[in-house]
Amino acid sequence: SEHIKYDRKKDELAKFASDANVTDDAEMQLRQRMNQLTEEASEATKLKEAKEIEVKEVSAPLRSSERDLNSIEREKKAARRQLKDARAHLQEARDKILAAKGNAESEEAKRMQRMNQAEKELSTAKAL
């Protein structure tokens, strides 16, 4: 709205400036009106600048909070990746343990089979 008023005053000023065929009194009035319009435009500009500064100051905490939120979101994504990696490593460790257990059980079964075979051979040898 300040900008619209400024444009209106500017247009009005241009209209007065274009009016060249006037008397001295009319010219004096036009100059006074032009000066008045120039002052109003200057005041409107100062008011606009002050409002822009005010908006910037008022929105500073919001921008700070948005930066903090973005930082937290990045940390959250990093934590999720770390959790996913940790779960994968845990599963790998579990798989290795199960594989090692299976190998140990298999080795134990083979030893028991060899021992049983040796005992049979021993008892057969004693029987002869």
C-alpha positions in Angstrom: 0.0 0.0 0.0 2.9 2.3 0.7 4.3 1.5 -2.7 1.0 2.3 -4.4 0.8 5.7 -2.5 4.3 6.4 -3.6 3.5 5.6 -7.3 0.3 7.8 -7.1 2.3 10.7 -5.7 5.0 10.2 -8.4 2.4 10.2 -11.1 0.8 13.3 -9.7 4.3 15.0 -9.5 4.9 14.1 -13.2 1.5 15.6 -14.2 2.4 18.8 -12.5 5.9 18.9 -14.0 4.5 18.4 -17.5 2.2 21.4 -17.1 4.5 24.1 -18.6 2.1 26.8 -19.7 1.0 28.3 -16.4 1.2 31.6 -14.6 3.8 32.5 -12.0 1.3 32.0 -9.1 0.2 28.7 -10.6 3.9 27.8 -11.1 4.6 28.7 -7.5 1.7 26.5 -6.3 2.9 23.7 -8.5 6.4 24.0 -7.1 5.1 24.0 -3.6 2.9 20.9 -4.4 5.9 19.3 -6.1 8.1 19.9 -3.0 5.3 18.6 -0.8 5.0 15.4 -2.9 8.7 15.0 -2.9 8.8 15.2 1.0 5.9 12.7 1.2 7.7 10.3 -1.1 10.8 10.6 0.9 8.9 10.0 4.2 7.2 7.0 2.6 10.6 5.6 1.5 11.9 6.0 5.0 8.9 4.3 6.5 9.2 1.5 4.0 12.9 1.0 4.9 12.1 1.1 8.6 9.4 -1.6 8.1 11.8 -3.8 6.1 14.3 -3.5 9.0 11.6 -4.4 11.5 10.5 -7.4 9.4 14.1 -8.6 9.2 14.6 -8.2 13.0 11.3 -10.0 13.8 12.0 -12.9 11.4 15.6 -13.4 12.7 14.5 -15.9 15.5 12.5 -17.8 12.9 15.4 -18.1 10.6 17.6 -19.3 13.5 15.1 -21.9 14.4 14.9 -23.1 10.8 18.7 -23.5 10.7 18.6 -25.4 14.0 15.8 -27.6 12.6 17.8 -28.3 9.4 20.8 -29.2 11.5 18.8 -31.6 13.6 17.3 -33.2 10.5 20.8 -33.8 9.2 21.9 -35.4 12.5 18.8 -37.5 12.5 19.6 -38.9 9.0 23.2 -39.6 10.0 21.9 -41.4 13.1 19.6 -43.5 11.0 22.4 -44.5 8.7 24.6 -45.4 11.7 21.8 -47.5 13.1 21.3 -49.3 9.8 25.0 -50.0 9.6 25.1 -51.2 13.2 22.2 -53.6 12.5 23.9 -55.0 9.4 27.2 -55.6 11.4 25.2 -57.3 14.2 23.5 -59.6 11.7 26.9 -60.4 10.1 28.3 -61.2 13.6 25.3 -63.4 14.3 25.7 -65.2 11.0 29.4 -65.8 11.7 28.5 -67.2 15.2 25.9 -69.5 13.7 28.3 -70.7 11.0 31.0 -71.3 13.5 28.6 -73.2 15.8 27.5 -75.3 12.8 31.1 -76.0 11.9 31.9 -76.9 15.5 28.9 -79.2 15.7 29.9 -80.8 12.4 33.5 -81.3 13.6 32.2 -82.8 16.9 30.0 -85.2 15.0 32.9 -86.3 12.8 35.1 -86.8 15.9 32.4 -88.9 17.5 32.0 -91.0 14.3 35.8 -91.6 14.1 35.9 -92.4 17.9 33.0 -94.9 17.5 34.7 -96.4 14.4 38.0 -96.7 16.4 36.1 -98.4 19.3 34.5 -100.9 16.9 37.8 -101.6 15.4 39.4 -102.1 18.9 36.6 -104.4 20.0 36.9 -106.3 16.8 40.6 -106.6 17.3 40.1 -107.8 20.9 37.6 -110.4 19.8 40.1 -111.9 17.4 
